[in-house]
Amino acid sequence: MSNLDAKLRTQMRADLKLLFTRLGGTVVYVTHDQAEAMTLSDRVVVMKDGVVQQVGDPLYLYDHPDNIFVAGFLGSPTMNFIDCELARQGDQVVAMTNGVVWPLALPADGPLLDRARGRAVLGIRPEDIAVCLPGQAASRQAISCTVEVVEHMGSLNIIYSDVQGTRLVATTESGFVARSGDPAVLTLNAHKLHIFDRETSQNITAT
């Protein structure tokens, strides 16, 4: 369906879903489009180079990706990935990169630090990052940033921000007003973070 215009492609996805339901059988649908995989499937098989990466319900794969490839394939805008170093800070685990300390909702006495061997990739989806203007952040764990680009999509905004050399993409409500170069602050939903092994790319957050 990639050759169809956007409006017709959306309509065709709905028509195909209705057709699959009426057939009442098993349909194998192969696609490179993550939107089609999420909307048309009851069960998704994500493959890379002919090797199955993960199998499961679309929303489960979205919330619990096994590795960086699956995490990056599902979702638009795609998940943010940050190379970082993990360390203990009091009774918590923090991620550090370019002088920025990213708080994680993980206990320091857990097995994560041993699994990551100190080096990891931090993953966070755009909708799990709250953006507000300086002085409006309710959390002490907010991180200062600079707004690079604001894309107005109608129902939401896509915010490209710079955190001391690290680009993060976030989504906000359409009423959020900012311009390129404006200061802002970010707050990560610590319960939605993913920690990936930098060498194997496997998700080690909950293993």
Steps between C-alpha positions, in 0.01 A plus 500: 500500500804728500407628152166638624456855627475546877120533516433195284765299687323567830166401350648181354641396840151523650344311206760224525441466875126460435573244227726295728228500769234384255720221363536356850819317407873552535657758270876542468576859403858604421591868522787740562255762633483504881159674490356210298660248734350670807151561361431188294646232726382299796850355521822646360820324398786750471785377277844636416725345234273193494528443876198530730567768764176486701147362476196629686200728528568837329457706818714258702784533250459878508522514881745213553743479205762228529773701329591832339384392154147417616485815713605717207276328244174555688388854569493834318687714588742224586641431845788719618828313562778646716842342552573534870694378800309350794601574858372496857383826654378440853248216490414555132650424158571799275613528140767755410586648163670826396491622859124441533364272773182317397304363799371144468227341712723202577651393834879502525503157666335334198682291236484761223847648553662159483314409180584829329863498616471877541437577131152501351251662263212688659172487307196726551203559270407859403160480670671406828692829513322801650611840368427831668646848530757583772334558836200281414661163576346333806778242532846565642628243251423721200785545252578828326503504120479730199217474249637436150189447286125492565284309252131590533297192406158636594401272788854501641844653464823315436784669690865451405720605792870512579627386841870591503563337164241223528189536281169386647166492322187552708131551432285760671143625487428742217468790746869492595666809352876519443737614229839387380766602752263530796607341830280221635511215748436129450370245747533131413235252608742282694258207499504491118878489455676213325862401559672313216834322509731702275676192358209259448221763464279284725255663740632432850257720694275220621716191449 
